[in-house]
Amino acid sequence: NPVMQLELKLVNYSNKDRLLIARDITQTIKLQRMRRDFVANVSHELRTPLTVLRGYLESFTVESEPEMWRQALPVMQGQTQRMHYMIKDLLALSQLETGEKPLQQRPTDVAKLLSSIVADAQRLEHFRNHQITLHCDSKKWLLADTDELRSAVSNLVYNAVKYTPAETAITVRWSVENAGGIIEVQDAGEGIAQHHLERLTERFYRVDSGRARETGGTGLGLAIVKHVLQRHQAELVIDSELGVGTRFRCVFTNNSLMDKIDV
Ligand code: ADP
């Protein structure tokens, strides 16, 4: 990894002098590489389910045995669903990145929001009697875009359910400390090795790609969480220990905190 990339240009300054102009193009090259990788990743991610669908469609005829259809249909539905989620997440991410959709901040009752997210998570197909406990240590509200906040926290809670074995304990907590308001999602799963943590919020980054695909993940969830938090001047802090579990904390500044309002 080069520290700095320079573009050098030699121009005639006068009859006997020449001028060497150096331009720092490190950032431009990095952006070009990211764009290239992104297009390659999207193509790859969409091609995989499409290949499965095509394989089935090409081998089937109207005379195929009903048993073959019975086996193939759930797989085909699953792959179509995967493409659907991928495109939905890509669009959400692109809207967040371009700032196309303005942030609609309004007073948000965090306790109420978290309890509805937990209730939804308990209806997930991956949910296998996980023990989700909700602690609301603070009565403060947040000035936030409620829909975006819901999507960010849901991603964290769904991940805790998806990537941990049945009956794992998961804690969701809302608290206020000196640093500000903290929404925390902690699981007692297998944990994530330290060297993965730094790259976890990159698009399409997965710790175990086979397992993530099995769970129907798009690899975009944490990238969405990071963007949503950035738009709220909030920060995502991830701690994990192998064999102990993982904790995701969304830290909001004191400026976003507000007292409960009566409606
Ligand atoms: P995906 O759609 O694959 O779930 P995410 O961006 O949400 O993508 O997560 C990226 C990767 O981080 C996942 O593929 C998984 O390997 C890992 N991960 C996320 N949350 C957890 C968790 N609570 N425990 C263990 N691994 C996790």
py3Dmol code that shows the C-alpha trace and the ligand (Angstrom):
import py3Dmol

protein = """\
ATOM      1  CA  ASN A   1       0.000   0.000   0.000  1.00  0.00           C
ATOM      2  CA  PRO A   2       1.735   3.187  -1.120  1.00  0.00           C
ATOM      3  CA  VAL A   3       1.690   6.066   1.345  1.00  0.00           C
ATOM      4  CA  MET A   4       1.151   8.698  -1.318  1.00  0.00           C
ATOM      5  CA  GLN A   5       0.685   8.592  -5.079  1.00  0.00           C
ATOM      6  CA  LEU A   6       1.892  11.551  -7.105  1.00  0.00           C
ATOM      7  CA  GLU A   7       1.291  12.680 -10.645  1.00  0.00           C
ATOM      8  CA  LEU A   8       4.399  14.442 -11.984  1.00  0.00           C
ATOM      9  CA  LYS A   9       4.421  16.927 -14.840  1.00  0.00           C
ATOM     10  CA  LEU A  10       7.464  18.660 -16.315  1.00  0.00           C
ATOM     11  CA  VAL A  11       6.734  21.990 -18.015  1.00  0.00           C
ATOM     12  CA  ASN A  12       8.996  24.471 -19.770  1.00  0.00           C
ATOM     13  CA  TYR A  13       9.224  27.501 -17.527  1.00  0.00           C
ATOM     14  CA  SER A  14      11.596  29.613 -19.594  1.00  0.00           C
ATOM     15  CA  ASN A  15      14.285  28.961 -22.211  1.00  0.00           C
ATOM     16  CA  LYS A  16      16.571  27.263 -19.730  1.00  0.00           C
ATOM     17  CA  ASP A  17      14.336  26.445 -16.740  1.00  0.00           C
ATOM     18  CA  ARG A  18      11.812  23.719 -16.311  1.00  0.00           C
ATOM     19  CA  LEU A  19       9.172  23.359 -13.652  1.00  0.00           C
ATOM     20  CA  LEU A  20       8.273  20.035 -12.010  1.00  0.00           C
ATOM     21  CA  ILE A  21       4.647  19.992 -10.834  1.00  0.00           C
ATOM     22  CA  ALA A  22       3.616  17.252  -8.368  1.00  0.00           C
ATOM     23  CA  ARG A  23      -0.056  16.558  -7.675  1.00  0.00           C
ATOM     24  CA  ASP A  24      -1.232  14.279  -4.858  1.00  0.00           C
ATOM     25  CA  ILE A  25      -3.636  11.807  -6.521  1.00  0.00           C
ATOM     26  CA  THR A  26      -3.786   9.248  -3.684  1.00  0.00           C
ATOM     27  CA  GLN A  27      -7.441   9.955  -2.955  1.00  0.00           C
ATOM     28  CA  THR A  28      -8.484   9.937  -6.622  1.00  0.00           C
ATOM     29  CA  ILE A  29      -6.841   6.546  -7.173  1.00  0.00           C
ATOM     30  CA  LYS A  30      -8.400   5.171  -3.979  1.00  0.00           C
ATOM     31  CA  LEU A  31     -11.860   6.305  -5.105  1.00  0.00           C
ATOM     32  CA  GLN A  32     -11.356   4.816  -8.567  1.00  0.00           C
ATOM     33  CA  ARG A  33     -10.358   1.491  -7.008  1.00  0.00           C
ATOM     34  CA  MET A  34     -13.337   1.517  -4.637  1.00  0.00           C
ATOM     35  CA  ARG A  35     -15.715   2.203  -7.512  1.00  0.00           C
ATOM     36  CA  ARG A  36     -14.209  -0.623  -9.568  1.00  0.00           C
ATOM     37  CA  ASP A  37     -14.406  -3.047  -6.628  1.00  0.00           C
ATOM     38  CA  PHE A  38     -17.983  -2.008  -5.950  1.00  0.00           C
ATOM     39  CA  VAL A  39     -19.154  -2.705  -9.502  1.00  0.00           C
ATOM     40  CA  ALA A  40     -17.307  -6.054  -9.481  1.00  0.00           C
ATOM     41  CA  ASN A  41     -18.881  -6.993  -6.137  1.00  0.00           C
ATOM     42  CA  VAL A  42     -22.426  -6.043  -7.155  1.00  0.00           C
ATOM     43  CA  SER A  43     -22.099  -7.991 -10.400  1.00  0.00           C
ATOM     44  CA  HIS A  44     -20.791 -11.021  -8.572  1.00  0.00           C
ATOM     45  CA  GLU A  45     -23.447 -10.876  -5.847  1.00  0.00           C
ATOM     46  CA  LEU A  46     -26.285 -10.651  -8.356  1.00  0.00           C
ATOM     47  CA  ARG A  47     -24.841 -13.188 -10.737  1.00  0.00           C
ATOM     48  CA  THR A  48     -24.733 -15.959  -8.141  1.00  0.00           C
ATOM     49  CA  PRO A  49     -28.506 -16.215  -7.482  1.00  0.00           C
ATOM     50  CA  LEU A  50     -29.204 -15.596 -11.161  1.00  0.00           C
ATOM     51  CA  THR A  51     -27.001 -18.559 -12.125  1.00  0.00           C
ATOM     52  CA  VAL A  52     -28.966 -20.817  -9.765  1.00  0.00           C
ATOM     53  CA  LEU A  53     -32.293 -19.630 -11.220  1.00  0.00           C
ATOM     54  CA  ARG A  54     -31.069 -20.051 -14.780  1.00  0.00           C
ATOM     55  CA  GLY A  55     -29.788 -23.539 -14.024  1.00  0.00           C
ATOM     56  CA  TYR A  56     -33.219 -24.638 -12.832  1.00  0.00           C
ATOM     57  CA  LEU A  57     -35.132 -22.900 -15.589  1.00  0.00           C
ATOM     58  CA  GLU A  58     -32.970 -24.439 -18.294  1.00  0.00           C
ATOM     59  CA  SER A  59     -33.280 -27.962 -16.923  1.00  0.00           C
ATOM     60  CA  PHE A  60     -37.056 -27.819 -16.485  1.00  0.00           C
ATOM     61  CA  THR A  61     -39.743 -28.429 -19.040  1.00  0.00           C
ATOM     62  CA  VAL A  62     -43.526 -28.347 -18.689  1.00  0.00           C
ATOM     63  CA  GLU A  63     -43.391 -32.141 -18.471  1.00  0.00           C
ATOM     64  CA  SER A  64     -40.976 -32.173 -15.502  1.00  0.00           C
ATOM     65  CA  GLU A  65     -42.044 -34.285 -12.557  1.00  0.00           C
ATOM     66  CA  PRO A  66     -44.026 -32.419  -9.861  1.00  0.00           C
ATOM     67  CA  GLU A  67     -41.465 -33.697  -7.336  1.00  0.00           C
ATOM     68  CA  MET A  68     -38.689 -31.808  -9.166  1.00  0.00           C
ATOM     69  CA  TRP A  69     -40.746 -28.628  -9.039  1.00  0.00           C
ATOM     70  CA  ARG A  70     -41.488 -29.176  -5.359  1.00  0.00           C
ATOM     71  CA  GLN A  71     -37.779 -29.299  -4.613  1.00  0.00           C
ATOM     72  CA  ALA A  72     -36.800 -26.464  -6.900  1.00  0.00           C
ATOM     73  CA  LEU A  73     -39.465 -23.892  -6.099  1.00  0.00           C
ATOM     74  CA  PRO A  74     -38.311 -23.022  -2.545  1.00  0.00           C
ATOM     75  CA  VAL A  75     -34.716 -22.628  -3.804  1.00  0.00           C
ATOM     76  CA  MET A  76     -35.858 -20.411  -6.672  1.00  0.00           C
ATOM     77  CA  GLN A  77     -38.010 -18.342  -4.324  1.00  0.00           C
ATOM     78  CA  GLY A  78     -35.078 -17.995  -1.900  1.00  0.00           C
ATOM     79  CA  GLN A  79     -32.701 -16.797  -4.631  1.00  0.00           C
ATOM     80  CA  THR A  80     -35.263 -14.328  -5.988  1.00  0.00           C
ATOM     81  CA  GLN A  81     -35.752 -13.013  -2.451  1.00  0.00           C
ATOM     82  CA  ARG A  82     -31.999 -12.611  -2.103  1.00  0.00           C
ATOM     83  CA  MET A  83     -31.789 -10.514  -5.277  1.00  0.00           C
ATOM     84  CA  HIS A  84     -34.733  -8.468  -4.065  1.00  0.00           C
ATOM     85  CA  TYR A  85     -33.049  -7.694  -0.710  1.00  0.00           C
ATOM     86  CA  MET A  86     -29.772  -6.931  -2.441  1.00  0.00           C
ATOM     87  CA  ILE A  87     -31.373  -4.363  -4.754  1.00  0.00           C
ATOM     88  CA  LYS A  88     -33.390  -2.867  -1.882  1.00  0.00           C
ATOM     89  CA  ASP A  89     -30.240  -2.456   0.247  1.00  0.00           C
ATOM     90  CA  LEU A  90     -28.238  -1.090  -2.691  1.00  0.00           C
ATOM     91  CA  LEU A  91     -30.883   1.551  -3.337  1.00  0.00           C
ATOM     92  CA  ALA A  92     -31.085   2.432   0.367  1.00  0.00           C
ATOM     93  CA  LEU A  93     -27.314   2.758   0.562  1.00  0.00           C
ATOM     94  CA  SER A  94     -27.101   4.845  -2.569  1.00  0.00           C
ATOM     95  CA  GLN A  95     -29.828   7.206  -1.286  1.00  0.00           C
ATOM     96  CA  LEU A  96     -27.956   7.581   2.005  1.00  0.00           C
ATOM     97  CA  GLU A  97     -24.651   8.241   0.260  1.00  0.00           C
ATOM     98  CA  THR A  98     -25.859  10.785  -2.234  1.00  0.00           C
ATOM     99  CA  GLY A  99     -27.927  12.545   0.409  1.00  0.00           C
ATOM    100  CA  GLU A 100     -30.777  12.368  -2.137  1.00  0.00           C
ATOM    101  CA  LYS A 101     -33.272  11.783   0.656  1.00  0.00           C
ATOM    102  CA  PRO A 102     -33.167  14.581   3.221  1.00  0.00           C
ATOM    103  CA  LEU A 103     -32.841  13.628   6.862  1.00  0.00           C
ATOM    104  CA  GLN A 104     -36.244  14.011   8.529  1.00  0.00           C
ATOM    105  CA  GLN A 105     -35.379  14.465  12.148  1.00  0.00           C
ATOM    106  CA  ARG A 106     -38.181  14.449  14.657  1.00  0.00           C
ATOM    107  CA  PRO A 107     -38.531  13.734  18.386  1.00  0.00           C
ATOM    108  CA  THR A 108     -38.232   9.964  18.725  1.00  0.00           C
ATOM    109  CA  ASP A 109     -39.295   7.915  21.723  1.00  0.00           C
ATOM    110  CA  VAL A 110     -36.350   5.506  21.769  1.00  0.00           C
ATOM    111  CA  ALA A 111     -37.884   3.109  24.326  1.00  0.00           C
ATOM    112  CA  LYS A 112     -41.006   2.681  22.177  1.00  0.00           C
ATOM    113  CA  LEU A 113     -38.988   2.268  18.994  1.00  0.00           C
ATOM    114  CA  LEU A 114     -36.689  -0.370  20.530  1.00  0.00           C
ATOM    115  CA  SER A 115     -39.571  -2.381  21.913  1.00  0.00           C
ATOM    116  CA  SER A 116     -41.237  -2.552  18.489  1.00  0.00           C
ATOM    117  CA  ILE A 117     -37.912  -3.578  16.857  1.00  0.00           C
ATOM    118  CA  VAL A 118     -37.482  -6.374  19.429  1.00  0.00           C
ATOM    119  CA  ALA A 119     -41.061  -7.568  18.819  1.00  0.00           C
ATOM    120  CA  ASP A 120     -40.393  -7.683  15.052  1.00  0.00           C
ATOM    121  CA  ALA A 121     -37.130  -9.596  15.572  1.00  0.00           C
ATOM    122  CA  GLN A 122     -39.009 -12.248  17.532  1.00  0.00           C
ATOM    123  CA  ARG A 123     -41.060 -12.942  14.412  1.00  0.00           C
ATOM    124  CA  LEU A 124     -37.992 -13.465  12.185  1.00  0.00           C
ATOM    125  CA  GLU A 125     -37.542 -16.786  10.462  1.00  0.00           C
ATOM    126  CA  HIS A 126     -34.012 -17.033  11.912  1.00  0.00           C
ATOM    127  CA  PHE A 127     -35.346 -16.489  15.411  1.00  0.00           C
ATOM    128  CA  ARG A 128     -34.743 -19.672  17.376  1.00  0.00           C
ATOM    129  CA  ASN A 129     -35.877 -18.811  20.886  1.00  0.00           C
ATOM    130  CA  HIS A 130     -33.167 -16.228  21.365  1.00  0.00           C
ATOM    131  CA  GLN A 131     -33.533 -14.499  24.700  1.00  0.00           C
ATOM    132  CA  ILE A 132     -33.855 -10.827  23.814  1.00  0.00           C
ATOM    133  CA  THR A 133     -33.904  -8.520  26.829  1.00  0.00           C
ATOM    134  CA  LEU A 134     -34.629  -4.822  26.507  1.00  0.00           C
ATOM    135  CA  HIS A 135     -33.305  -2.348  29.098  1.00  0.00           C
ATOM    136  CA  CYS A 136     -34.311   1.284  28.884  1.00  0.00           C
ATOM    137  CA  ASP A 137     -32.181   3.045  31.507  1.00  0.00           C
ATOM    138  CA  SER A 138     -33.098   6.503  30.263  1.00  0.00           C
ATOM    139  CA  LYS A 139     -36.368   8.279  29.568  1.00  0.00           C
ATOM    140  CA  LYS A 140     -34.691  10.691  27.170  1.00  0.00           C
ATOM    141  CA  TRP A 141     -35.837  10.947  23.571  1.00  0.00           C
ATOM    142  CA  LEU A 142     -33.673  11.433  20.499  1.00  0.00           C
ATOM    143  CA  LEU A 143     -33.961  13.954  17.735  1.00  0.00           C
ATOM    144  CA  ALA A 144     -33.571  11.565  14.825  1.00  0.00           C
ATOM    145  CA  ASP A 145     -34.965  10.340  11.536  1.00  0.00           C
ATOM    146  CA  THR A 146     -37.149   7.631  13.054  1.00  0.00           C
ATOM    147  CA  ASP A 147     -37.325   5.454   9.913  1.00  0.00           C
ATOM    148  CA  GLU A 148     -33.579   5.515   9.394  1.00  0.00           C
ATOM    149  CA  LEU A 149     -32.944   4.831  13.071  1.00  0.00           C
ATOM    150  CA  ARG A 150     -35.342   1.889  12.918  1.00  0.00           C
ATOM    151  CA  SER A 151     -33.552   0.451   9.911  1.00  0.00           C
ATOM    152  CA  ALA A 152     -30.101   0.839  11.546  1.00  0.00           C
ATOM    153  CA  VAL A 153     -31.037  -0.707  14.894  1.00  0.00           C
ATOM    154  CA  SER A 154     -33.101  -3.467  13.210  1.00  0.00           C
ATOM    155  CA  ASN A 155     -30.024  -4.432  11.209  1.00  0.00           C
ATOM    156  CA  LEU A 156     -28.008  -4.800  14.410  1.00  0.00           C
ATOM    157  CA  VAL A 157     -30.704  -6.808  16.197  1.00  0.00           C
ATOM    158  CA  TYR A 158     -31.346  -9.030  13.143  1.00  0.00           C
ATOM    159  CA  ASN A 159     -27.597  -9.675  12.824  1.00  0.00           C
ATOM    160  CA  ALA A 160     -27.442 -10.684  16.493  1.00  0.00           C
ATOM    161  CA  VAL A 161     -30.224 -13.178  15.779  1.00  0.00           C
ATOM    162  CA  LYS A 162     -28.781 -14.371  12.443  1.00  0.00           C
ATOM    163  CA  TYR A 163     -25.194 -14.893  13.523  1.00  0.00           C
ATOM    164  CA  THR A 164     -25.691 -16.550  16.898  1.00  0.00           C
ATOM    165  CA  PRO A 165     -26.865 -20.055  17.767  1.00  0.00           C
ATOM    166  CA  ALA A 166     -30.374 -20.827  19.013  1.00  0.00           C
ATOM    167  CA  GLU A 167     -31.318 -19.541  22.450  1.00  0.00           C
ATOM    168  CA  THR A 168     -28.417 -17.093  22.648  1.00  0.00           C
ATOM    169  CA  ALA A 169     -28.909 -14.164  25.002  1.00  0.00           C
ATOM    170  CA  ILE A 170     -29.208 -10.767  23.284  1.00  0.00           C
ATOM    171  CA  THR A 171     -29.449  -7.479  25.156  1.00  0.00           C
ATOM    172  CA  VAL A 172     -30.743  -4.238  23.684  1.00  0.00           C
ATOM    173  CA  ARG A 173     -30.119  -1.196  25.862  1.00  0.00           C
ATOM    174  CA  TRP A 174     -30.849   2.535  25.773  1.00  0.00           C
ATOM    175  CA  SER A 175     -28.795   4.599  28.195  1.00  0.00           C
ATOM    176  CA  VAL A 176     -27.413   8.086  28.595  1.00  0.00           C
ATOM    177  CA  GLU A 177     -23.832   8.615  29.699  1.00  0.00           C
ATOM    178  CA  ASN A 178     -21.538  11.635  29.688  1.00  0.00           C
ATOM    179  CA  ALA A 179     -20.636  10.970  26.070  1.00  0.00           C
ATOM    180  CA  GLY A 180     -24.316  11.107  25.033  1.00  0.00           C
ATOM    181  CA  GLY A 181     -27.123   8.644  24.257  1.00  0.00           C
ATOM    182  CA  ILE A 182     -26.165   5.035  23.560  1.00  0.00           C
ATOM    183  CA  ILE A 183     -28.230   2.355  21.816  1.00  0.00           C
ATOM    184  CA  GLU A 184     -26.457  -0.914  22.422  1.00  0.00           C
ATOM    185  CA  VAL A 185     -27.038  -4.356  20.929  1.00  0.00           C
ATOM    186  CA  GLN A 186     -25.031  -7.067  22.615  1.00  0.00           C
ATOM    187  CA  ASP A 187     -25.030 -10.777  21.933  1.00  0.00           C
ATOM    188  CA  ALA A 188     -23.440 -13.733  23.653  1.00  0.00           C
ATOM    189  CA  GLY A 189     -22.586 -15.463  20.359  1.00  0.00           C
ATOM    190  CA  GLU A 190     -19.281 -16.709  18.987  1.00  0.00           C
ATOM    191  CA  GLY A 191     -17.808 -13.263  18.569  1.00  0.00           C
ATOM    192  CA  ILE A 192     -15.753 -11.834  15.698  1.00  0.00           C
ATOM    193  CA  ALA A 193     -11.941 -11.969  15.473  1.00  0.00           C
ATOM    194  CA  GLN A 194     -10.283  -8.569  16.053  1.00  0.00           C
ATOM    195  CA  HIS A 195      -8.732  -8.326  12.584  1.00  0.00           C
ATOM    196  CA  HIS A 196     -12.202  -8.324  10.988  1.00  0.00           C
ATOM    197  CA  LEU A 197     -13.622  -5.493  13.097  1.00  0.00           C
ATOM    198  CA  GLU A 198     -12.003  -2.624  11.221  1.00  0.00           C
ATOM    199  CA  ARG A 199     -13.472  -3.747   7.883  1.00  0.00           C
ATOM    200  CA  LEU A 200     -16.877  -4.924   9.111  1.00  0.00           C
ATOM    201  CA  THR A 201     -18.789  -1.850   7.909  1.00  0.00           C
ATOM    202  CA  GLU A 202     -17.338  -2.029   4.376  1.00  0.00           C
ATOM    203  CA  ARG A 203     -19.884  -2.972   1.753  1.00  0.00           C
ATOM    204  CA  PHE A 204     -19.963  -6.718   1.058  1.00  0.00           C
ATOM    205  CA  TYR A 205     -17.421  -7.487   3.771  1.00  0.00           C
ATOM    206  CA  ARG A 206     -18.325 -10.739   5.518  1.00  0.00           C
ATOM    207  CA  VAL A 207     -16.527 -12.724   8.160  1.00  0.00           C
ATOM    208  CA  ASP A 208     -17.699 -16.047   6.777  1.00  0.00           C
ATOM    209  CA  SER A 209     -19.204 -15.603   3.345  1.00  0.00           C
ATOM    210  CA  GLY A 210     -20.679 -19.109   3.138  1.00  0.00           C
ATOM    211  CA  ARG A 211     -22.543 -18.667   6.402  1.00  0.00           C
ATOM    212  CA  ALA A 212     -23.624 -15.094   5.631  1.00  0.00           C
ATOM    213  CA  ARG A 213     -25.141 -16.201   2.315  1.00  0.00           C
ATOM    214  CA  GLU A 214     -26.920 -19.058   4.041  1.00  0.00           C
ATOM    215  CA  THR A 215     -28.545 -16.555   6.379  1.00  0.00           C
ATOM    216  CA  GLY A 216     -29.668 -14.473   3.402  1.00  0.00           C
ATOM    217  CA  GLY A 217     -27.392 -11.537   4.227  1.00  0.00           C
ATOM    218  CA  THR A 218     -26.552  -8.988   1.561  1.00  0.00           C
ATOM    219  CA  GLY A 219     -23.288  -7.821   3.151  1.00  0.00           C
ATOM    220  CA  LEU A 220     -24.658  -4.265   3.117  1.00  0.00           C
ATOM    221  CA  GLY A 221     -26.381  -4.097   6.523  1.00  0.00           C
ATOM    222  CA  LEU A 222     -23.533  -2.626   8.545  1.00  0.00           C
ATOM    223  CA  ALA A 223     -22.600  -0.210   5.741  1.00  0.00           C
ATOM    224  CA  ILE A 224     -26.172   1.109   5.979  1.00  0.00           C
ATOM    225  CA  VAL A 225     -25.911   1.364   9.797  1.00  0.00           C
ATOM    226  CA  LYS A 226     -22.665   3.336   9.504  1.00  0.00           C
ATOM    227  CA  HIS A 227     -24.136   5.779   6.979  1.00  0.00           C
ATOM    228  CA  VAL A 228     -27.308   6.343   8.995  1.00  0.00           C
ATOM    229  CA  LEU A 229     -25.237   7.103  12.095  1.00  0.00           C
ATOM    230  CA  GLN A 230     -22.907   9.411  10.186  1.00  0.00           C
ATOM    231  CA  ARG A 231     -25.905  11.403   9.013  1.00  0.00           C
ATOM    232  CA  HIS A 232     -26.889  11.828  12.679  1.00  0.00           C
ATOM    233  CA  GLN A 233     -23.342  12.829  13.728  1.00  0.00           C
ATOM    234  CA  ALA A 234     -23.351   9.589  15.699  1.00  0.00           C
ATOM    235  CA  GLU A 235     -20.697   6.904  15.878  1.00  0.00           C
ATOM    236  CA  LEU A 236     -20.711   3.099  15.646  1.00  0.00           C
ATOM    237  CA  VAL A 237     -18.419   1.384  18.154  1.00  0.00           C
ATOM    238  CA  ILE A 238     -17.888  -2.375  17.803  1.00  0.00           C
ATOM    239  CA  ASP A 239     -16.290  -4.592  20.462  1.00  0.00           C
ATOM    240  CA  SER A 240     -16.059  -8.331  20.203  1.00  0.00           C
ATOM    241  CA  GLU A 241     -14.369 -11.229  21.871  1.00  0.00           C
ATOM    242  CA  LEU A 242     -14.198 -14.718  20.419  1.00  0.00           C
ATOM    243  CA  GLY A 243     -16.267 -17.154  22.427  1.00  0.00           C
ATOM    244  CA  VAL A 244     -17.824 -14.330  24.473  1.00  0.00           C
ATOM    245  CA  GLY A 245     -19.897 -12.251  22.068  1.00  0.00           C
ATOM    246  CA  THR A 246     -20.200  -8.966  20.228  1.00  0.00           C
ATOM    247  CA  ARG A 247     -21.396  -5.509  21.211  1.00  0.00           C
ATOM    248  CA  PHE A 248     -22.469  -2.802  18.766  1.00  0.00           C
ATOM    249  CA  ARG A 249     -22.965   0.666  20.251  1.00  0.00           C
ATOM    250  CA  CYS A 250     -24.542   3.622  18.465  1.00  0.00           C
ATOM    251  CA  VAL A 251     -23.312   6.721  20.275  1.00  0.00           C
ATOM    252  CA  PHE A 252     -25.347   9.911  19.766  1.00  0.00           C
ATOM    253  CA  THR A 253     -24.037  13.307  20.854  1.00  0.00           C
ATOM    254  CA  ASN A 254     -25.700  15.242  23.679  1.00  0.00           C
ATOM    255  CA  ASN A 255     -27.082  17.614  21.021  1.00  0.00           C
ATOM    256  CA  SER A 256     -29.388  14.880  19.755  1.00  0.00           C
ATOM    257  CA  LEU A 257     -30.863  14.196  23.198  1.00  0.00           C
ATOM    258  CA  MET A 258     -34.147  15.744  24.224  1.00  0.00           C
ATOM    259  CA  ASP A 259     -36.720  15.456  26.975  1.00  0.00           C
ATOM    260  CA  LYS A 260     -39.879  13.459  26.442  1.00  0.00           C
ATOM    261  CA  ILE A 261     -42.605  15.431  24.736  1.00  0.00           C
ATOM    262  CA  ASP A 262     -46.300  14.944  25.358  1.00  0.00           C
ATOM    263  CA  VAL A 263     -48.392  14.463  22.271  1.00  0.00           C
TER     264      VAL A 263
END
"""
ligand_1 = """\
27
ADP
P -24.938 -9.335 6.139
O -26.030 -8.862 5.267
O -24.036 -10.347 5.503
O -25.430 -9.751 7.489
P -23.724 -7.043 7.453
O -23.066 -5.865 6.832
O -24.935 -6.799 8.261
O -23.988 -8.053 6.278
O -22.661 -7.797 8.356
C -21.353 -8.045 7.841
C -20.781 -9.316 8.444
O -20.488 -9.098 9.833
C -21.729 -10.508 8.428
O -21.671 -11.183 7.195
C -21.197 -11.353 9.579
O -20.104 -12.127 9.114
C -20.648 -10.311 10.557
N -21.548 -10.029 11.698
C -22.443 -9.005 11.805
N -23.069 -9.009 12.993
C -22.553 -10.058 13.675
C -22.795 -10.597 14.998
N -23.681 -10.043 15.838
N -22.062 -11.679 15.362
C -21.152 -12.245 14.516
N -20.893 -11.786 13.272
C -21.575 -10.715 12.847
"""
view = py3Dmol.view(width=600, height=400)
view.addModel(protein, "pdb")
view.setStyle({"model": 0}, {"cartoon": {"style": "trace"}})
view.addModel(ligand_1, "xyz")
view.setStyle({"model": 1}, {"stick": {}})
view.zoomTo()
view.show()
